[in-house]
Amino acid sequence: MTHQLVIDLSRDAIMTALMIAAPLLLIALGVGLVIAIFQSVTQIQEQTLVFVPKLVLVGGAFIVGMPWLLQILIKFTTQILRGIPAMVA
């Protein structure tokens, strides 16, 4: 196993993790920002006001995006499994 192969595998793993996590994190960030602005304007400081909408929207996005997320993970896993002979040789 060469150094370049390890670097390529690491880069692919990190990019796959970012592609999986980024949409859900961006949704949570957007919802948190909107609710924080709403709380600042109305001076309502309730903790569940942030938690529940984030949970619902991120959960909904996860369910809606599940086919795409699984497609990315299956593609990455297939690529890794097909590359095993090249890694050993």
N, CA, C and O atoms as a CHARMM CRD file, in Angstrom:
* protein
*
  356
    1    1 MET  N      0.85600  -1.16500   0.00000 PROA 1      0.00000
    2    1 MET  CA     0.00000   0.00000   0.00000 PROA 1      0.00000
    3    1 MET  C      0.90900   1.23700   0.00000 PROA 1      0.00000
    4    1 MET  O      1.72800   1.42700   0.89900 PROA 1      0.00000
    5    2 THR  N      0.74400   2.05100  -1.01100 PROA 2      0.00000
    6    2 THR  CA     1.61000   3.21800  -1.15300 PROA 2      0.00000
    7    2 THR  C      1.04900   4.40600  -0.36700 PROA 2      0.00000
    8    2 THR  O     -0.10600   4.41900   0.05700 PROA 2      0.00000
    9    3 HSD  N      1.90800   5.38200  -0.19800 PROA 3      0.00000
   10    3 HSD  CA     1.48000   6.59600   0.50000 PROA 3      0.00000
   11    3 HSD  C      0.39800   7.32600  -0.29800 PROA 3      0.00000
   12    3 HSD  O     -0.54200   7.87300   0.27700 PROA 3      0.00000
   13    4 GLN  N      0.53600   7.33100  -1.60500 PROA 4      0.00000
   14    4 GLN  CA    -0.44800   8.00900  -2.44600 PROA 4      0.00000
   15    4 GLN  C     -1.82000   7.34600  -2.34700 PROA 4      0.00000
   16    4 GLN  O     -2.84500   8.02700  -2.33900 PROA 4      0.00000
   17    5 LEU  N     -1.83600   6.01400  -2.27000 PROA 5      0.00000
   18    5 LEU  CA    -3.10100   5.29600  -2.13600 PROA 5      0.00000
   19    5 LEU  C     -3.78000   5.63500  -0.80300 PROA 5      0.00000
   20    5 LEU  O     -4.99600   5.82300  -0.75400 PROA 5      0.00000
   21    6 VAL  N     -3.00400   5.71100   0.25800 PROA 6      0.00000
   22    6 VAL  CA    -3.56000   6.07500   1.56800 PROA 6      0.00000
   23    6 VAL  C     -4.11300   7.49500   1.53500 PROA 6      0.00000
   24    6 VAL  O     -5.18000   7.76200   2.08700 PROA 6      0.00000
   25    7 ILE  N     -3.39700   8.39400   0.89500 PROA 7      0.00000
   26    7 ILE  CA    -3.86600   9.78300   0.78400 PROA 7      0.00000
   27    7 ILE  C     -5.15200   9.84500  -0.02600 PROA 7      0.00000
   28    7 ILE  O     -6.09000  10.54900   0.34900 PROA 7      0.00000
   29    8 ASP  N     -5.20400   9.11300  -1.13500 PROA 8      0.00000
   30    8 ASP  CA    -6.41300   9.10300  -1.97000 PROA 8      0.00000
   31    8 ASP  C     -7.60500   8.51500  -1.22600 PROA 8      0.00000
   32    8 ASP  O     -8.71100   9.05100  -1.29900 PROA 8      0.00000
   33    9 LEU  N     -7.38700   7.42200  -0.51500 PROA 9      0.00000
   34    9 LEU  CA    -8.48100   6.81600   0.25900 PROA 9      0.00000
   35    9 LEU  C     -8.96800   7.75300   1.35800 PROA 9      0.00000
   36    9 LEU  O    -10.17100   7.87400   1.59200 PROA 9      0.00000
   37   10 SER  N     -8.04000   8.40800   2.02400 PROA 10     0.00000
   38   10 SER  CA    -8.41200   9.35200   3.08500 PROA 10     0.00000
   39   10 SER  C     -9.20000  10.52500   2.51800 PROA 10     0.00000
   40   10 SER  O    -10.20400  10.94300   3.09400 PROA 10     0.00000
   41   11 ARG  N     -8.74200  11.05300   1.38800 PROA 11     0.00000
   42   11 ARG  CA    -9.44000  12.17500   0.76200 PROA 11     0.00000
   43   11 ARG  C    -10.84700  11.77400   0.34600 PROA 11     0.00000
   44   11 ARG  O    -11.79700  12.52600   0.56400 PROA 11     0.00000
   45   12 ASP  N    -10.98800  10.58500  -0.25600 PROA 12     0.00000
   46   12 ASP  CA   -12.30700  10.11900  -0.66300 PROA 12     0.00000
   47   12 ASP  C    -13.22900   9.90000   0.53900 PROA 12     0.00000
   48   12 ASP  O    -14.42200  10.19800   0.47000 PROA 12     0.00000
   49   13 ALA  N    -12.68500   9.38500   1.62900 PROA 13     0.00000
   50   13 ALA  CA   -13.49400   9.16100   2.82900 PROA 13     0.00000
   51   13 ALA  C    -13.96300  10.48100   3.42200 PROA 13     0.00000
   52   13 ALA  O    -15.11700  10.60700   3.83100 PROA 13     0.00000
   53   14 ILE  N    -13.07600  11.45600   3.46800 PROA 14     0.00000
   54   14 ILE  CA   -13.44500  12.76900   4.00900 PROA 14     0.00000
   55   14 ILE  C    -14.47400  13.45600   3.12300 PROA 14     0.00000
   56   14 ILE  O    -15.42600  14.05400   3.62500 PROA 14     0.00000
   57   15 MET  N    -14.29100  13.37400   1.82300 PROA 15     0.00000
   58   15 MET  CA   -15.26000  14.00000   0.90400 PROA 15     0.00000
   59   15 MET  C    -16.62000  13.32000   1.00700 PROA 15     0.00000
   60   15 MET  O    -17.65100  13.99100   0.95600 PROA 15     0.00000
   61   16 THR  N    -16.63400  12.01100   1.14800 PROA 16     0.00000
   62   16 THR  CA   -17.90600  11.29500   1.30700 PROA 16     0.00000
   63   16 THR  C    -18.59300  11.70600   2.60300 PROA 16     0.00000
   64   16 THR  O    -19.80300  11.93200   2.62300 PROA 16     0.00000
   65   17 ALA  N    -17.82600  11.80300   3.68300 PROA 17     0.00000
   66   17 ALA  CA   -18.40000  12.22900   4.96300 PROA 17     0.00000
   67   17 ALA  C    -18.96200  13.64300   4.87200 PROA 17     0.00000
   68   17 ALA  O    -20.02300  13.92600   5.42800 PROA 17     0.00000
   69   18 LEU  N    -18.26100  14.52700   4.17700 PROA 18     0.00000
   70   18 LEU  CA   -18.76500  15.89400   4.00900 PROA 18     0.00000
   71   18 LEU  C    -20.03500  15.92300   3.16600 PROA 18     0.00000
   72   18 LEU  O    -20.95800  16.67900   3.46700 PROA 18     0.00000
   73   19 MET  N    -20.09200  15.11100   2.11800 PROA 19     0.00000
   74   19 MET  CA   -21.29100  15.07800   1.27100 PROA 19     0.00000
   75   19 MET  C    -22.48900  14.52600   2.03400 PROA 19     0.00000
   76   19 MET  O    -23.62400  14.92300   1.76900 PROA 19     0.00000
   77   20 ILE  N    -22.25300  13.62500   2.96900 PROA 20     0.00000
   78   20 ILE  CA   -23.34000  13.05800   3.76800 PROA 20     0.00000
   79   20 ILE  C    -23.80600  14.05000   4.84000 PROA 20     0.00000
   80   20 ILE  O    -25.00700  14.22300   5.04900 PROA 20     0.00000
   81   21 ALA  N    -22.86100  14.69300   5.51100 PROA 21     0.00000
   82   21 ALA  CA   -23.20200  15.52500   6.66900 PROA 21     0.00000
   83   21 ALA  C    -23.59100  16.95800   6.31000 PROA 21     0.00000
   84   21 ALA  O    -24.41700  17.55800   6.99600 PROA 21     0.00000
   85   22 ALA  N    -23.01800  17.50700   5.25900 PROA 22     0.00000
   86   22 ALA  CA   -23.19900  18.92900   4.96000 PROA 22     0.00000
   87   22 ALA  C    -24.65900  19.35200   4.78000 PROA 22     0.00000
   88   22 ALA  O    -25.06100  20.35000   5.37800 PROA 22     0.00000
   89   23 PRO  N    -25.47000  18.64800   3.99200 PROA 23     0.00000
   90   23 PRO  CA   -26.85800  19.12600   3.83600 PROA 23     0.00000
   91   23 PRO  C    -27.62600  19.18600   5.15200 PROA 23     0.00000
   92   23 PRO  O    -28.36400  20.14000   5.40000 PROA 23     0.00000
   93   24 LEU  N    -27.45500  18.17400   5.99000 PROA 24     0.00000
   94   24 LEU  CA   -28.17900  18.16300   7.26500 PROA 24     0.00000
   95   24 LEU  C    -27.66500  19.24300   8.20600 PROA 24     0.00000
   96   24 LEU  O    -28.44600  19.87400   8.91800 PROA 24     0.00000
   97   25 LEU  N    -26.35700  19.45400   8.21000 PROA 25     0.00000
   98   25 LEU  CA   -25.79500  20.50600   9.06400 PROA 25     0.00000
   99   25 LEU  C    -26.19800  21.89800   8.58800 PROA 25     0.00000
  100   25 LEU  O    -26.43800  22.78600   9.40600 PROA 25     0.00000
  101   26 LEU  N    -26.27400  22.09400   7.28600 PROA 26     0.00000
  102   26 LEU  CA   -26.69400  23.40100   6.76400 PROA 26     0.00000
  103   26 LEU  C    -28.15400  23.68500   7.09300 PROA 26     0.00000
  104   26 LEU  O    -28.51400  24.82600   7.38300 PROA 26     0.00000
  105   27 ILE  N    -28.98500  22.67000   7.05200 PROA 27     0.00000
  106   27 ILE  CA   -30.38700  22.85800   7.43400 PROA 27     0.00000
  107   27 ILE  C    -30.48100  23.22600   8.91300 PROA 27     0.00000
  108   27 ILE  O    -31.21300  24.14600   9.27900 PROA 27     0.00000
  109   28 ALA  N    -29.74500  22.51500   9.75900 PROA 28     0.00000
  110   28 ALA  CA   -29.75000  22.83000  11.19800 PROA 28     0.00000
  111   28 ALA  C    -29.22900  24.23800  11.44600 PROA 28     0.00000
  112   28 ALA  O    -29.76200  24.95700  12.29200 PROA 28     0.00000
  113   29 LEU  N    -28.19700  24.63700  10.72000 PROA 29     0.00000
  114   29 LEU  CA   -27.64400  25.98400  10.86800 PROA 29     0.00000
  115   29 LEU  C    -28.66400  27.04500  10.45400 PROA 29     0.00000
  116   29 LEU  O    -28.84900  28.04300  11.14900 PROA 29     0.00000
  117   30 GLY  N    -29.31900  26.82000   9.32500 PROA 30     0.00000
  118   30 GLY  CA   -30.31600  27.78100   8.84900 PROA 30     0.00000
  119   30 GLY  C    -31.49300  27.91500   9.80000 PROA 30     0.00000
  120   30 GLY  O    -31.93300  29.02600  10.09400 PROA 30     0.00000
  121   31 VAL  N    -31.99900  26.79700  10.27700 PROA 31     0.00000
  122   31 VAL  CA   -33.12500  26.83000  11.21500 PROA 31     0.00000
  123   31 VAL  C    -32.71200  27.51700  12.50800 PROA 31     0.00000
  124   31 VAL  O    -33.46600  28.32700  13.04900 PROA 31     0.00000
  125   32 GLY  N    -31.52700  27.20200  13.00500 PROA 32     0.00000
  126   32 GLY  CA   -31.04500  27.83500  14.23200 PROA 32     0.00000
  127   32 GLY  C    -30.89800  29.33300  14.07700 PROA 32     0.00000
  128   32 GLY  O    -31.22500  30.09300  14.98800 PROA 32     0.00000
  129   33 LEU  N    -30.40600  29.76000  12.92100 PROA 33     0.00000
  130   33 LEU  CA   -30.23800  31.19400  12.67100 PROA 33     0.00000
  131   33 LEU  C    -31.58500  31.90700  12.62100 PROA 33     0.00000
  132   33 LEU  O    -31.75300  32.96900  13.22100 PROA 33     0.00000
  133   34 VAL  N    -32.54200  31.32300  11.90600 PROA 34     0.00000
  134   34 VAL  CA   -33.86900  31.94500  11.80200 PROA 34     0.00000
  135   34 VAL  C    -34.53100  32.02500  13.17800 PROA 34     0.00000
  136   34 VAL  O    -35.12700  33.04700  13.51900 PROA 34     0.00000
  137   35 ILE  N    -34.43100  30.97600  13.95400 PROA 35     0.00000
  138   35 ILE  CA   -35.06000  30.96900  15.27200 PROA 35     0.00000
  139   35 ILE  C    -34.33500  31.92200  16.22100 PROA 35     0.00000
  140   35 ILE  O    -34.97600  32.56500  17.05300 PROA 35     0.00000
  141   36 ALA  N    -33.01700  32.02100  16.11100 PROA 36     0.00000
  142   36 ALA  CA   -32.27100  32.96400  16.95800 PROA 36     0.00000
  143   36 ALA  C    -32.67700  34.40000  16.65300 PROA 36     0.00000
  144   36 ALA  O    -32.81300  35.21300  17.56700 PROA 36     0.00000
  145   37 ILE  N    -32.86900  34.71600  15.38200 PROA 37     0.00000
  146   37 ILE  CA   -33.33300  36.06200  15.01400 PROA 37     0.00000
  147   37 ILE  C    -34.74000  36.29800  15.55800 PROA 37     0.00000
  148   37 ILE  O    -35.03800  37.37300  16.08000 PROA 37     0.00000
  149   38 PHE  N    -35.60100  35.29200  15.43300 PROA 38     0.00000
  150   38 PHE  CA   -36.96300  35.39800  15.96100 PROA 38     0.00000
  151   38 PHE  C    -36.94700  35.61000  17.47500 PROA 38     0.00000
  152   38 PHE  O    -37.70900  36.42600  17.99500 PROA 38     0.00000
  153   39 GLN  N    -36.08000  34.87600  18.18700 PROA 39     0.00000
  154   39 GLN  CA   -35.99700  35.03700  19.63400 PROA 39     0.00000
  155   39 GLN  C    -35.45100  36.40800  20.01200 PROA 39     0.00000
  156   39 GLN  O    -35.87300  36.98700  21.01300 PROA 39     0.00000
  157   40 SER  N    -34.53000  36.92600  19.23400 PROA 40     0.00000
  158   40 SER  CA   -33.98200  38.25200  19.52500 PROA 40     0.00000
  159   40 SER  C    -35.03100  39.33400  19.33900 PROA 40     0.00000
  160   40 SER  O    -35.11900  40.27300  20.12900 PROA 40     0.00000
  161   41 VAL  N    -35.81100  39.19200  18.30100 PROA 41     0.00000
  162   41 VAL  CA   -36.83500  40.20000  18.01100 PROA 41     0.00000
  163   41 VAL  C    -37.95100  40.15600  19.05000 PROA 41     0.00000
  164   41 VAL  O    -38.40700  41.20200  19.51300 PROA 41     0.00000
  165   42 THR  N    -38.39000  38.96500  19.41500 PROA 42     0.00000
  166   42 THR  CA   -39.52500  38.84700  20.33200 PROA 42     0.00000
  167   42 THR  C    -39.11100  38.74300  21.79900 PROA 42     0.00000
  168   42 THR  O    -39.96800  38.80500  22.68000 PROA 42     0.00000
  169   43 GLN  N    -37.84000  38.59000  22.07500 PROA 43     0.00000
  170   43 GLN  CA   -37.29400  38.44500  23.41600 PROA 43     0.00000
  171   43 GLN  C    -37.87800  37.23100  24.14700 PROA 43     0.00000
  172   43 GLN  O    -38.04400  37.24600  25.36700 PROA 43     0.00000
  173   44 ILE  N    -38.18200  36.19400  23.38800 PROA 44     0.00000
  174   44 ILE  CA   -38.60900  34.92200  23.96900 PROA 44     0.00000
  175   44 ILE  C    -37.37200  34.04000  24.05500 PROA 44     0.00000
  176   44 ILE  O    -36.75900  33.74100  23.03000 PROA 44     0.00000
  177   45 GLN  N    -37.00000  33.62300  25.24100 PROA 45     0.00000
  178   45 GLN  CA   -35.80000  32.80800  25.42600 PROA 45     0.00000
  179   45 GLN  C    -36.18200  31.41000  25.90700 PROA 45     0.00000
  180   45 GLN  O    -35.88100  31.02600  27.03700 PROA 45     0.00000
  181   46 GLU  N    -36.83100  30.67700  25.05400 PROA 46     0.00000
  182   46 GLU  CA   -37.26100  29.31600  25.38000 PROA 46     0.00000
  183   46 GLU  C    -36.36200  28.32900  24.64200 PROA 46     0.00000
  184   46 GLU  O    -36.22000  28.42000  23.42200 PROA 46     0.00000
  185   47 GLN  N    -35.75400  27.38900  25.36200 PROA 47     0.00000
  186   47 GLN  CA   -34.80500  26.46100  24.76800 PROA 47     0.00000
  187   47 GLN  C    -35.47100  25.46900  23.81700 PROA 47     0.00000
  188   47 GLN  O    -34.88400  25.10600  22.79700 PROA 47     0.00000
  189   48 THR  N    -36.68000  25.02800  24.13500 PROA 48     0.00000
  190   48 THR  CA   -37.34200  24.05800  23.26500 PROA 48     0.00000
  191   48 THR  C    -37.76200  24.68000  21.94500 PROA 48     0.00000
  192   48 THR  O    -38.01600  23.96300  20.97700 PROA 48     0.00000
  193   49 LEU  N    -37.83900  25.99800  21.89300 PROA 49     0.00000
  194   49 LEU  CA   -38.18600  26.67900  20.65100 PROA 49     0.00000
  195   49 LEU  C    -37.11900  26.45600  19.59000 PROA 49     0.00000
  196   49 LEU  O    -37.41800  26.51300  18.39700 PROA 49     0.00000
  197   50 VAL  N    -35.89300  26.20700  19.99600 PROA 50     0.00000
  198   50 VAL  CA   -34.80900  25.92400  19.05500 PROA 50     0.00000
  199   50 VAL  C    -34.73200  24.43900  18.75400 PROA 50     0.00000
  200   50 VAL  O    -34.55400  24.04700  17.60100 PROA 50     0.00000
  201   51 PHE  N    -34.86300  23.62000  19.76700 PROA 51     0.00000
  202   51 PHE  CA   -34.61700  22.19400  19.64100 PROA 51     0.00000
  203   51 PHE  C    -35.64900  21.49000  18.76900 PROA 51     0.00000
  204   51 PHE  O    -35.27900  20.73600  17.86900 PROA 51     0.00000
  205   52 VAL  N    -36.91900  21.71900  19.01600 PROA 52     0.00000
  206   52 VAL  CA   -37.97600  20.97800  18.33300 PROA 52     0.00000
  207   52 VAL  C    -37.99200  21.25200  16.81900 PROA 52     0.00000
  208   52 VAL  O    -38.03200  20.29000  16.05200 PROA 52     0.00000
  209   53 PRO  N    -37.96400  22.50800  16.34700 PROA 53     0.00000
  210   53 PRO  CA   -37.94800  22.71400  14.89600 PROA 53     0.00000
  211   53 PRO  C    -36.70500  22.13400  14.20800 PROA 53     0.00000
  212   53 PRO  O    -36.79600  21.61200  13.09600 PROA 53     0.00000
  213   54 LYS  N    -35.55300  22.22500  14.86800 PROA 54     0.00000
  214   54 LYS  CA   -34.34300  21.62000  14.29900 PROA 54     0.00000
  215   54 LYS  C    -34.50100  20.12000  14.16200 PROA 54     0.00000
  216   54 LYS  O    -34.16900  19.53700  13.13000 PROA 54     0.00000
  217   55 LEU  N    -35.01000  19.50500  15.21300 PROA 55     0.00000
  218   55 LEU  CA   -35.20000  18.06100  15.19900 PROA 55     0.00000
  219   55 LEU  C    -36.15700  17.63900  14.09400 PROA 55     0.00000
  220   55 LEU  O    -35.89500  16.66600  13.38700 PROA 55     0.00000
  221   56 VAL  N    -37.24600  18.34700  13.93900 PROA 56     0.00000
  222   56 VAL  CA   -38.24100  18.00000  12.92900 PROA 56     0.00000
  223   56 VAL  C    -37.69100  18.21400  11.51400 PROA 56     0.00000
  224   56 VAL  O    -37.83500  17.34500  10.65400 PROA 56     0.00000
  225   57 LEU  N    -37.06600  19.36000  11.27400 PROA 57     0.00000
  226   57 LEU  CA   -36.58100  19.64200   9.92400 PROA 57     0.00000
  227   57 LEU  C    -35.38200  18.79000   9.53000 PROA 57     0.00000
  228   57 LEU  O    -35.30300  18.34100   8.38700 PROA 57     0.00000
  229   58 VAL  N    -34.46500  18.56100  10.43000 PROA 58     0.00000
  230   58 VAL  CA   -33.32100  17.70400  10.10200 PROA 58     0.00000
  231   58 VAL  C    -33.78700  16.26500   9.92500 PROA 58     0.00000
  232   58 VAL  O    -33.30800  15.57300   9.02700 PROA 58     0.00000
  233   59 GLY  N    -34.70100  15.80400  10.75400 PROA 59     0.00000
  234   59 GLY  CA   -35.26000  14.46000  10.57900 PROA 59     0.00000
  235   59 GLY  C    -35.99700  14.31900   9.25900 PROA 59     0.00000
  236   59 GLY  O    -35.86300  13.30300   8.57700 PROA 59     0.00000
  237   60 GLY  N    -36.77400  15.32900   8.89400 PROA 60     0.00000
  238   60 GLY  CA   -37.47600  15.30100   7.60500 PROA 60     0.00000
  239   60 GLY  C    -36.51600  15.32100   6.42500 PROA 60     0.00000
  240   60 GLY  O    -36.71400  14.61000   5.43900 PROA 60     0.00000
  241   61 ALA  N    -35.47800  16.13900   6.53100 PROA 61     0.00000
  242   61 ALA  CA   -34.47600  16.18900   5.45800 PROA 61     0.00000
  243   61 ALA  C    -33.73300  14.86200   5.34400 PROA 61     0.00000
  244   61 ALA  O    -33.39100  14.42300   4.24600 PROA 61     0.00000
  245   62 PHE  N    -33.48900  14.23300   6.48600 PROA 62     0.00000
  246   62 PHE  CA   -32.82700  12.93200   6.46700 PROA 62     0.00000
  247   62 PHE  C    -33.69700  11.89400   5.76900 PROA 62     0.00000
  248   62 PHE  O    -33.19500  11.09900   4.97500 PROA 62     0.00000
  249   63 ILE  N    -34.98400  11.89500   6.05600 PROA 63     0.00000
  250   63 ILE  CA   -35.89300  10.93500   5.43400 PROA 63     0.00000
  251   63 ILE  C    -36.01900  11.21300   3.94500 PROA 63     0.00000
  252   63 ILE  O    -35.99300  10.28500   3.13700 PROA 63     0.00000
  253   64 VAL  N    -36.15300  12.48100   3.57400 PROA 64     0.00000
  254   64 VAL  CA   -36.29000  12.83800   2.15600 PROA 64     0.00000
  255   64 VAL  C    -34.99100  12.54900   1.39400 PROA 64     0.00000
  256   64 VAL  O    -35.02700  12.07700   0.25700 PROA 64     0.00000
  257   65 GLY  N    -33.85500  12.83200   2.02100 PROA 65     0.00000
  258   65 GLY  CA   -32.58100  12.64900   1.34200 PROA 65     0.00000
  259   65 GLY  C    -31.97700  11.26700   1.47000 PROA 65     0.00000
  260   65 GLY  O    -30.88400  11.02400   0.95900 PROA 65     0.00000
  261   66 MET  N    -32.67100  10.34600   2.14900 PROA 66     0.00000
  262   66 MET  CA   -32.12800   9.01200   2.37900 PROA 66     0.00000
  263   66 MET  C    -31.71900   8.28200   1.09400 PROA 66     0.00000
  264   66 MET  O    -30.64800   7.67600   1.08200 PROA 66     0.00000
  265   67 PRO  N    -32.50300   8.30500   0.01800 PROA 67     0.00000
  266   67 PRO  CA   -32.05100   7.60500  -1.19800 PROA 67     0.00000
  267   67 PRO  C    -30.73400   8.16700  -1.74200 PROA 67     0.00000
  268   67 PRO  O    -29.86000   7.41200  -2.16700 PROA 67     0.00000
  269   68 TRP  N    -30.60100   9.47400  -1.72500 PROA 68     0.00000
  270   68 TRP  CA   -29.36300  10.09700  -2.22000 PROA 68     0.00000
  271   68 TRP  C    -28.19200   9.76600  -1.30800 PROA 68     0.00000
  272   68 TRP  O    -27.10100   9.45600  -1.78600 PROA 68     0.00000
  273   69 LEU  N    -28.41100   9.83000   0.00600 PROA 69     0.00000
  274   69 LEU  CA   -27.35200   9.50900   0.96100 PROA 69     0.00000
  275   69 LEU  C    -26.90800   8.05600   0.82500 PROA 69     0.00000
  276   69 LEU  O    -25.71200   7.76700   0.85400 PROA 69     0.00000
  277   70 LEU  N    -27.85700   7.14800   0.67800 PROA 70     0.00000
  278   70 LEU  CA   -27.51400   5.74200   0.50700 PROA 70     0.00000
  279   70 LEU  C    -26.77400   5.50200  -0.80500 PROA 70     0.00000
  280   70 LEU  O    -25.86000   4.68000  -0.86400 PROA 70     0.00000
  281   71 GLN  N    -27.16700   6.21500  -1.84800 PROA 71     0.00000
  282   71 GLN  CA   -26.48500   6.08400  -3.13300 PROA 71     0.00000
  283   71 GLN  C    -25.01300   6.47800  -3.01100 PROA 71     0.00000
  284   71 GLN  O    -24.14100   5.80600  -3.56100 PROA 71     0.00000
  285   72 ILE  N    -24.74200   7.54600  -2.30400 PROA 72     0.00000
  286   72 ILE  CA   -23.35900   7.99100  -2.10200 PROA 72     0.00000
  287   72 ILE  C    -22.57800   6.95100  -1.29600 PROA 72     0.00000
  288   72 ILE  O    -21.44600   6.61500  -1.64400 PROA 72     0.00000
  289   73 LEU  N    -23.17800   6.44600  -0.22600 PROA 73     0.00000
  290   73 LEU  CA   -22.49800   5.46200   0.61100 PROA 73     0.00000
  291   73 LEU  C    -22.26000   4.14400  -0.12500 PROA 73     0.00000
  292   73 LEU  O    -21.20300   3.53300   0.02900 PROA 73     0.00000
  293   74 ILE  N    -23.22800   3.70600  -0.91900 PROA 74     0.00000
  294   74 ILE  CA   -23.06200   2.46500  -1.69200 PROA 74     0.00000
  295   74 ILE  C    -21.97500   2.63400  -2.74100 PROA 74     0.00000
  296   74 ILE  O    -21.17900   1.72100  -2.96100 PROA 74     0.00000
  297   75 LYS  N    -21.93400   3.78500  -3.38700 PROA 75     0.00000
  298   75 LYS  CA   -20.89900   4.04400  -4.38600 PROA 75     0.00000
  299   75 LYS  C    -19.50500   4.01900  -3.75000 PROA 75     0.00000
  300   75 LYS  O    -18.57600   3.43400  -4.30600 PROA 75     0.00000
  301   76 PHE  N    -19.36500   4.64800  -2.59600 PROA 76     0.00000
  302   76 PHE  CA   -18.07800   4.67300  -1.89900 PROA 76     0.00000
  303   76 PHE  C    -17.66200   3.27700  -1.45100 PROA 76     0.00000
  304   76 PHE  O    -16.50700   2.88500  -1.61500 PROA 76     0.00000
  305   77 THR  N    -18.61400   2.52100  -0.88100 PROA 77     0.00000
  306   77 THR  CA   -18.31100   1.16900  -0.42400 PROA 77     0.00000
  307   77 THR  C    -17.93000   0.26100  -1.58800 PROA 77     0.00000
  308   77 THR  O    -16.99200  -0.52800  -1.47900 PROA 77     0.00000
  309   78 THR  N    -18.64800   0.36800  -2.69100 PROA 78     0.00000
  310   78 THR  CA   -18.32600  -0.43300  -3.87500 PROA 78     0.00000
  311   78 THR  C    -16.94100  -0.09100  -4.39800 PROA 78     0.00000
  312   78 THR  O    -16.18300  -0.98200  -4.78000 PROA 78     0.00000
  313   79 GLN  N    -16.61000   1.18200  -4.41800 PROA 79     0.00000
  314   79 GLN  CA   -15.29500   1.61600  -4.86700 PROA 79     0.00000
  315   79 GLN  C    -14.19200   1.04500  -3.97700 PROA 79     0.00000
  316   79 GLN  O    -13.16300   0.59100  -4.47700 PROA 79     0.00000
  317   80 ILE  N    -14.40300   1.06600  -2.67000 PROA 80     0.00000
  318   80 ILE  CA   -13.41200   0.52900  -1.73100 PROA 80     0.00000
  319   80 ILE  C    -13.26000  -0.98500  -1.92300 PROA 80     0.00000
  320   80 ILE  O    -12.14100  -1.49400  -1.99300 PROA 80     0.00000
  321   81 LEU  N    -14.39700  -1.70600  -2.00700 PROA 81     0.00000
  322   81 LEU  CA   -14.33300  -3.15600  -2.13600 PROA 81     0.00000
  323   81 LEU  C    -13.70000  -3.59800  -3.45700 PROA 81     0.00000
  324   81 LEU  O    -12.96900  -4.58800  -3.49700 PROA 81     0.00000
  325   82 ARG  N    -13.97900  -2.86800  -4.52700 PROA 82     0.00000
  326   82 ARG  CA   -13.37000  -3.20800  -5.82300 PROA 82     0.00000
  327   82 ARG  C    -11.89100  -2.88100  -5.85500 PROA 82     0.00000
  328   82 ARG  O    -11.14600  -3.45700  -6.64800 PROA 82     0.00000
  329   83 GLY  N    -11.45800  -1.96900  -5.00900 PROA 83     0.00000
  330   83 GLY  CA   -10.05200  -1.57200  -4.99900 PROA 83     0.00000
  331   83 GLY  C     -9.18700  -2.41600  -4.08200 PROA 83     0.00000
  332   83 GLY  O     -7.97400  -2.21500  -4.02800 PROA 83     0.00000
  333   84 ILE  N     -9.77800  -3.35200  -3.36400 PROA 84     0.00000
  334   84 ILE  CA    -8.99000  -4.17800  -2.44700 PROA 84     0.00000
  335   84 ILE  C     -7.87200  -4.94100  -3.15800 PROA 84     0.00000
  336   84 ILE  O     -6.75500  -4.95600  -2.64200 PROA 84     0.00000
  337   85 PRO  N     -8.10400  -5.57500  -4.30900 PROA 85     0.00000
  338   85 PRO  CA    -6.98800  -6.27100  -4.96700 PROA 85     0.00000
  339   85 PRO  C     -5.81800  -5.35700  -5.32000 PROA 85     0.00000
  340   85 PRO  O     -4.66100  -5.76800  -5.24500 PROA 85     0.00000
  341   86 ALA  N     -6.11600  -4.13300  -5.69900 PROA 86     0.00000
  342   86 ALA  CA    -5.03700  -3.18700  -6.02700 PROA 86     0.00000
  343   86 ALA  C     -4.29600  -2.74400  -4.76800 PROA 86     0.00000
  344   86 ALA  O     -3.11200  -2.41600  -4.82900 PROA 86     0.00000
  345   87 MET  N     -4.97800  -2.73300  -3.64000 PROA 87     0.00000
  346   87 MET  CA    -4.35200  -2.34000  -2.38900 PROA 87     0.00000
  347   87 MET  C     -3.36400  -3.39800  -1.88600 PROA 87     0.00000
  348   87 MET  O     -2.32500  -3.07800  -1.30800 PROA 87     0.00000
  349   88 VAL  N     -3.71300  -4.64600  -2.11800 PROA 88     0.00000
  350   88 VAL  CA    -2.89700  -5.74200  -1.62200 PROA 88     0.00000
  351   88 VAL  C     -1.64800  -5.94600  -2.48000 PROA 88     0.00000
  352   88 VAL  O     -0.56100  -6.22800  -1.97500 PROA 88     0.00000
  353   89 ALA  N     -1.83600  -5.79700  -3.77500 PROA 89     0.00000
  354   89 ALA  CA    -0.71600  -6.06100  -4.70100 PROA 89     0.00000
  355   89 ALA  C      0.37500  -5.04500  -4.63200 PROA 89     0.00000
  356   89 ALA  O      1.36500  -5.15300  -5.35500 PROA 89     0.00000
